Amino acid sequence: MALSNSKREVEESNNNNLGTAGEPNRNTNSPSISFSPVNLKKVPHLTDYLQLENLKIYTNPLDQNRFFHPSHGFYFSPSDVILRQIVYDLSSACEAFSDSDPRVHVAYHRAGPRKQIFFEPKNTRAAIVTCGGLCPGLNTVIRELVVGLWELYGVRQIFGIQAGYRGFYSTTRNPLVLNPKMVRGWHKLGGTVLETSRGGFDLHQIVDAIQTNAFNQVYIIGGDGTMRGAVEIFDEIQRRKLNVGVVGIPKTVDNDVGIIDRSFGFQTAVEMAQQAINAAHVEAESAVNGIGLVKLMGRSTGHIALHATLSSRDVDCCLIPEMEFYLEGKGGLFEFLDNRLKENGHAVLVVAEGAGQNMIPRTAAQTEERDESGNLVFLDVGSWLKTELKKWWARDHPGELFTVKYIDPTYMIRAVPANATDNLYCTLLAHSAIHGVMAGYTGFVSGPINGNYAYIPLEDVAQATNAVNTKDHKWAWVRTVTNQPDFVKS
């Protein structure tokens, strides 16, 4: 979909470019760049599958809300967009702005309130569900959804679905009635008061329950598997032509959700990981030939390990799923640690849970074992590394003192309340989601892109990944801090 009138030219010239001390830049070779029509990602809307005459449109109640004084520019329109890519190489502008390069021109609708809404607040019944593992900030998102619906739009029928997807159709767990008084202090609590679970996804029972309970807004908080389930729920609601808005709020402490800048809880996780790394450093430094080994979360991506390493500066080696490594031989992990112990007398090793899984011996049963979400059950890379380190030292340094202190802070990290930064982030996520659903958008995710909040098609987020790029500057920075080898065999 192309924006009308989106052909724009941005020119750097003597008239608009200032040089040193505010003087005009006399460089007559300043480049000019032009944007071709922007490819605006379409966000599904109720009007896509419901007849407009069957829908009622209302003036946004924020016009009369005592907390707001809407003025010009307060409400967003479909022409307010956010570009996916904002960094360009002007030296290759012609190539970079080629219409065949889809990354350059992708844009998303800007999140925020609209002048008109498609749900009458007094008749709105909103359901909130949390699925999958724990993550700092879950209770904050729930709280802000409740408070936002209540205070911003006057919605009074808000329900919490207990125990994940299976809670929709459970015969023993009724939807929990929520209000601002009940959730007032939830942001100070770790975990999720609504409780959560993995699995339990039964599409038809879930959508049947949405119909039976007359829910017309569904807020789904969860990771990549949960988002894939949300896509199926949205598709089935479309097929049945139900007047129900569905929004996903991506939750993953690993920060492995694609497109958006980061997932909520991630910064809290990095902050908490510092405590484990600090403890490992103290243990290693206090022993003769001591190694502090810390395993951090990260099944398919190493963002927590990477950011914790950069933040700590006490880490000697960081191992993540996106990179291969080996133990023995020249340039291997053992050689590096041997040298580091000779130089400093101690070392700190951080490993993401998904790193090195192909190196750990598995039984036939272990190769087939899956969790409730259908994911391969990972073996404990930390315990395996600890064993291998001890074997190596006993073989190559018999009789010499050696200690490995292994710390696994997984549940400590994910079960804590969100820090101040994540709490603020959760509030903006929740309010963005509310504004979008009230405006009639459905089948979308709210999230930050380049620091601005946008509405992204749910299916795009469910399919996107966010792997660490080991060829970019950030990973080079890690290696600069740790001085670790690249583990590339010559």
C-alpha positions in Angstrom: 0.0 0.0 0.0 1.5 3.3 -1.0 0.9 6.6 0.8 -0.5 9.4 -1.4 1.7 12.4 -1.9 4.6 10.5 -0.3 7.2 11.5 -2.9 9.6 13.7 -0.9 13.0 15.1 -1.5 15.5 15.8 1.2 18.3 18.0 0.1 21.4 19.1 1.9 22.5 22.4 0.4 24.1 25.7 1.4 20.8 27.1 2.5 19.9 24.4 5.1 23.3 23.0 6.2 25.4 24.8 8.8 29.1 24.3 9.1 31.5 25.1 11.9 30.4 27.9 14.2 27.0 28.2 12.5 28.5 29.2 9.2 26.8 28.0 6.0 28.3 24.8 4.6 29.9 25.8 1.2 30.2 22.2 0.0 28.4 22.2 -3.3 28.7 18.4 -3.5 26.2 17.8 -0.7 24.1 14.7 -1.6 20.4 14.7 -2.2 18.1 11.8 -1.5 14.6 11.1 -2.5 12.0 8.7 -1.1 9.9 6.7 -3.5 6.3 6.0 -2.4 6.3 4.5 1.1 5.1 0.9 1.5 2.7 1.3 4.4 2.1 -2.0 6.1 -1.7 -2.5 6.3 -3.1 -3.1 9.8 -6.3 -5.2 9.7 -9.5 -3.3 10.7 -13.0 -4.4 11.6 -14.2 -2.8 8.4 -12.2 -5.2 6.4 -14.6 -8.1 7.1 -17.7 -6.4 8.6 -20.1 -4.3 6.7 -19.8 -0.6 7.7 -23.5 -0.3 8.1 -23.4 -2.9 10.8 -20.8 -1.0 12.7 -21.4 2.0 14.9 -18.8 4.8 15.0 -18.5 7.0 18.1 -16.6 10.2 19.0 -13.6 9.4 21.1 -14.5 10.0 24.8 -11.1 11.5 25.4 -12.7 14.7 24.1 -14.5 14.9 27.4 -11.9 13.2 29.6 -10.9 15.3 32.6 -7.3 14.2 32.2 -6.9 15.4 28.6 -7.4 18.6 26.6 -7.2 17.4 23.0 -5.8 20.0 20.6 -4.7 20.1 17.0 -2.4 17.1 16.4 -3.6 15.2 19.5 -5.4 12.6 17.4 -3.5 10.5 14.8 -4.7 9.8 11.3 -3.9 6.9 8.9 -1.3 9.2 7.3 0.8 9.3 10.5 3.4 6.7 10.0 6.7 5.5 11.3 9.5 4.3 9.0 11.1 1.0 9.7 14.5 2.1 8.6 15.9 5.6 9.5 19.6 5.2 8.8 20.9 5.6 5.2 24.2 5.7 3.4 24.0 8.8 1.2 27.0 7.7 -0.8 25.0 4.9 -2.3 21.6 6.7 -2.2 20.6 5.5 -5.7 21.1 1.9 -4.7 19.7 2.2 -1.2 16.5 3.7 -2.4 15.9 1.2 -5.2 12.2 0.2 -5.3 13.4 -3.4 -5.2 14.7 -3.0 -1.7 11.7 -3.5 0.6 13.5 -2.6 3.8 14.0 1.0 2.8 10.4 2.0 2.3 8.4 -0.1 4.9 6.3 2.0 7.2 3.8 1.4 10.0 0.8 3.2 11.3 1.7 5.4 14.3 0.1 4.2 17.5 -2.1 6.6 19.5 -5.7 7.9 19.9 -8.0 8.4 16.9 -10.8 10.9 16.6 -13.4 8.2 16.1 -13.8 4.8 17.8 -15.7 1.7 17.0 -16.6 0.4 20.4 -19.1 2.0 22.8 -17.3 1.9 26.2 -20.4 1.0 28.2 -21.0 -2.1 26.0 -17.3 -3.1 25.8 -16.2 -6.3 27.4 -12.4 -6.7 27.4 -10.5 -9.9 28.2 -6.8 -9.9 29.2 -4.7 -13.1 29.2 -1.1 -13.9 29.9 0.6 -17.0 28.4 3.9 -18.7 28.4 6.8 -18.1 30.8 7.2 -15.3 33.3 8.8 -11.9 32.5 9.3 -8.8 34.5 6.5 -6.3 33.7 3.6 -8.7 33.1 1.6 -7.3 36.1 2.4 -3.8 35.0 0.9 -4.4 31.5 -2.2 -6.0 33.1 -2.5 -3.1 35.5 -2.1 -0.4 32.8 -4.6 -2.2 30.5 -7.2 -2.1 33.3 -6.5 1.4 34.3 -6.3 2.7 30.7 -9.5 1.1 29.7 -11.3 2.4 32.8 -9.9 5.9 33.1 -9.3 6.8 29.4 -12.3 5.3 27.8 -14.8 4.6 30.6 -14.8 0.8 30.0 -16.3 -0.9 33.1 -16.4 -4.6 32.1 -12.8 -5.9 32.2 -11.9 -9.5 32.8 -8.7 -11.4 33.5 -8.4 -14.9 31.9 -6.6 -17.2 34.4 -3.9 -19.7 33.6 -3.2 -18.8 30.0 -5.1 -19.9 26.9 -6.7 -22.8 28.6 -8.3 -20.4 31.0 -10.8 -19.3 28.2 -12.5 -22.6 28.3 -11.7 -23.9 31.8 -14.6 -25.2 33.8 -12.9 -24.5 37.1 -11.5 -21.0 36.5 -14.0 -18.3 35.8 -12.8 -15.0 34.3 -11.7 -12.6 37.0 -13.5 -9.3 37.2 -10.8 -6.5 37.2 -10.9 -2.8 38.2 -8.4 -0.1 39.0 -8.7 -0.6 42.8 -7.9 -4.3 42.5 -4.8 -3.9 40.3 -3.4 -0.7 42.0 -0.3 -2.3 43.4 0.2 -5.1 40.8 3.1 -3.3 39.1 5.2 -3.9 42.3 4.8 -7.7 42.0 6.8 -10.1 40.0 5.2 -12.9 37.9 1.5 -12.6 36.8 -1.4 -12.4 39.2 -3.6 -13.9 36.5 -1.3 -16.9 36.4 0.0 -18.4 33.2 0.7 -21.7 31.5 2.2 -23.1 28.4 0.2 -25.1 25.8 -3.6 -25.4 26.3 -4.3 -23.9 22.9 -7.6 -25.2 21.5 -8.6 -22.7 18.8 -12.3 -23.5 18.6 -12.9 -23.8 22.3 -11.1 -20.4 22.8 -13.1 -18.6 20.2 -16.3 -20.3 21.4 -15.6 -19.0 24.9 -15.0 -15.5 23.5 -18.4 -15.6 21.9 -20.1 -17.1 24.9 -18.7 -14.5 27.2 -19.5 -11.7 24.7 -15.9 -10.4 24.8 -15.4 -7.9 22.1 -11.8 -6.9 22.9 -9.1 -9.5 23.6 -5.6 -8.5 24.8 -3.1 -11.4 24.5 0.2 -11.1 26.3 2.9 -13.7 25.4 5.9 -14.8 23.4 6.4 -15.9 19.8 4.3 -19.1 20.3 1.5 -17.1 21.9 1.6 -14.6 19.1 1.3 -17.5 16.5 -1.8 -18.6 18.5 -3.2 -15.1 18.5 -2.9 -15.0 14.7 -5.1 -18.2 14.5 -7.6 -16.6 16.9 -7.8 -13.5 14.8 -8.2 -15.5 11.6 -11.0 -17.6 13.2 -12.7 -14.4 14.5 -12.6 -13.0 10.9 -13.9 -16.2 9.5 -16.9 -16.1 11.9 -17.3 -12.3 11.2 -17.3 -11.4 14.9 -17.1 -7.8 16.0 -14.1 -8.6 18.2 -10.8 -6.7 18.3 -7.6 -8.8 18.9 -4.3 -7.3 19.9 -1.0 -9.0 20.8 1.4 -7.5 23.4 4.7 -9.4 22.8 6.4 -10.7 25.9 9.8 -12.3 25.9 12.5 -11.7 28.3 15.0 -13.0 25.7 14.2 -10.0 23.5 13.8 -12.3 20.5 10.7 -10.7 19.1 11.4 -9.1 15.7 10.6 -5.7 14.2 10.1 -3.9 17.5 13.0 -2.1 19.3 12.9 -4.4 22.3 10.5 -6.4 24.4 9.3 -5.4 27.8 11.2 -6.9 30.8 14.5 -7.1 28.9 16.2 -4.2 30.5 15.2 -5.5 33.9 16.6 -8.9 33.0 19.9 -7.4 32.0 20.0 -5.4 35.2 19.4 -8.5 37.3 22.0 -10.5 35.4 24.6 -8.0 36.7 24.1 -9.4 40.2 24.8 -12.9 39.1 27.9 -11.8 37.1 29.1 -9.7 40.0 28.8 -12.8 42.3 30.6 -15.0 39.8 33.4 -12.4 39.6 33.8 -12.3 43.4 33.9 -16.1 43.6 36.4 -16.5 40.8 38.6 -13.7 42.0 38.7 -15.1 45.5 39.9 -18.6 44.4 43.1 -19.9 43.0 42.5 -20.5 39.3 38.9 -19.7 39.8 36.3 -19.6 37.0 32.9 -18.0 37.5 30.4 -19.5 35.1 27.0 -17.8 34.6 24.2 -19.2 32.5 21.7 -16.6 31.3 18.4 -16.9 29.5 18.4 -17.0 25.7 17.1 -20.1 23.8 17.6 -18.8 20.3 19.2 -15.4 20.9 21.9 -14.1 23.1 20.7 -10.6 23.8 20.7 -10.8 27.6 24.2 -12.4 27.6 25.5 -9.8 25.2 24.1 -6.7 27.0 25.0 -8.1 30.4 28.6 -8.6 29.2 28.8 -5.1 27.9 27.3 -3.7 31.1 29.5 -5.6 33.4 33.0 -5.3 31.9 34.0 -8.2 34.3 33.2 -10.9 31.7 36.1 -12.7 30.0 34.1 -14.7 27.5 30.5 -14.5 26.2 29.0 -17.5 24.4 25.6 -17.1 22.6 23.4 -19.3 20.3 24.2 -17.3 17.2 27.9 -18.2 17.3 29.7 -21.6 17.1 32.5 -22.3 19.5 34.8 -25.2 20.3 36.7 -26.3 23.3 39.9 -28.0 22.3 42.8 -26.9 20.1 44.3 -23.6 19.0 41.9 -20.8 19.3 39.5 -22.8 21.4 37.8 -22.0 24.7 40.2 -24.0 26.8 43.3 -22.3 25.3 41.8 -18.9 25.9 40.8 -19.6 29.5 44.3 -21.1 30.2 45.9 -17.9 29.1 43.5 -15.8 31.0 44.1 -17.7 34.2 47.8 -17.3 33.7 47.4 -13.5 33.2 44.8 -12.7 35.9 44.4 -15.8 38.1 40.7 -15.9 37.4 38.0 -15.7 34.7 34.3 -15.1 34.2 32.4 -17.0 31.6 28.8 -16.1 30.5 26.8 -18.5 28.4 23.3 -18.2 27.0 21.1 -21.3 27.6 20.9 -22.0 23.8 24.6 -21.9 23.1 26.5 -25.1 22.4 23.4 -27.3 22.4 24.7 -29.2 19.3 27.9 -30.1 21.3 26.2 -31.7 24.3 25.7 -35.4 24.0 22.0 -36.5 24.0 20.3 -39.8 24.4 17.7 -40.8 21.8 14.9 -39.9 24.2 16.4 -36.4 24.8 16.5 -35.7 21.1 12.7 -36.1 21.0 11.7 -34.4 24.2 9.5 -31.4 23.9 8.0 -28.9 26.4 4.3 -28.0 26.6 4.8 -25.4 23.8 6.4 -28.0 21.4 9.9 -26.6 21.8 12.9 -28.9 22.1 13.9 -29.3 25.7 17.4 -27.9 26.1 20.1 -29.6 28.1 21.9 -27.6 30.8 24.8 -26.1 28.9 26.1 -24.6 32.2 26.4 -28.0 34.0 27.9 -29.5 30.8 30.5 -26.7 30.6 31.4 -27.0 34.2 32.0 -30.8 33.8 34.1 -30.2 30.7 36.2 -27.5 32.3 37.0 -29.8 35.3 38.0 -32.6 32.9 40.2 -30.3 30.9 42.0 -28.9 34.0 42.5 -32.4 35.6 44.0 -33.6 32.3 46.3 -30.6 31.5 47.1 -29.4 35.0 47.1 -32.4 37.3 47.5 -31.5 41.0 46.9 -27.8 40.5 44.2 -26.0 42.3 41.1 -25.2 40.2 37.5 -24.1 41.0 34.4 -23.5 38.9 31.5 -21.7 40.5 28.4 -22.2 38.5 25.5 -19.7 38.9 22.1 -20.1 37.2 19.9 -17.1 38.0 17.2 -17.9 35.5 14.2 -17.9 37.8 15.6 -15.0 39.9 15.8 -12.8 36.8 12.4 -13.5 35.2 10.4 -13.5 38.5 11.3 -10.0 39.7 9.1 -6.9 39.2 10.0 -4.6 36.3 12.4 -1.7 36.9 11.5 1.9 36.3 12.4 1.9 32.6 10.4 -1.3 31.9 7.4 0.0 34.0 7.2 3.1 31.9 7.5 1.0 28.7 4.7 -1.3 29.8 2.4 1.6 30.4 3.0 3.0 26.8 2.6 -0.5 25.3 -0.8 -1.0 27.1 -2.2 2.5 26.3 -1.1 2.1 22.6 -2.9 -1.2 22.4 -6.0 0.3 23.9 -6.1 3.2 21.5 -5.7 0.9 18.5 -8.4 -1.5 19.5 -10.9 1.2 20.3 -10.2 2.7 16.9 -11.3 -0.5 15.2 -7.8 -2.0 14.5 -7.5 -5.7 15.1 -4.9 -8.4 14.5 -2.1 -6.2 15.4 0.8 -5.7 17.9 1.7 -2.4 19.5 5.4 -1.7 20.0 8.2 0.8 19.5 10.0 1.2 16.2 12.9 3.6 16.3 11.6 5.0 19.6 8.1 5.7 18.3 5.1 3.4 19.0 3.5 1.8 16.0 0.8 -0.7 15.0 2.3 -3.8 13.3 0.4 -6.6 11.7 0.2 -9.5 14.2 1.3 -12.1 11.5 4.4 -10.1 10.7 5.5 -10.1 14.4 4.6 -13.8 14.8 7.0 -14.7 11.9 9.8 -12.2 12.7 12.9 -13.0 14.7 15.5 -10.9 16.3 18.9 -12.7 16.3 22.1 -11.1 17.4 24.1 -10.0 14.4 27.6 -11.3 15.1 29.0 -9.2 12.2 27.9 -5.8 13.5 29.5 -3.2 15.7 27.9 -4.3 18.9 29.3 -7.8 18.8 32.7 -6.4 17.8 32.3 -4.3 21.0 31.8 -7.4 23.0 35.0 -9.0 21.7 36.8 -5.7 22.4 35.6 -5.8 26.0 36.4 -9.5 26.6 39.3 -10.1 24.1 37.8 -13.5 23.4 38.6 -15.4 20.2 36.3 -15.5 17.3 36.3 -19.3 17.4 36.8 -19.6 13.7 39.0 -22.5 12.8 41.6 -21.8 10.3 
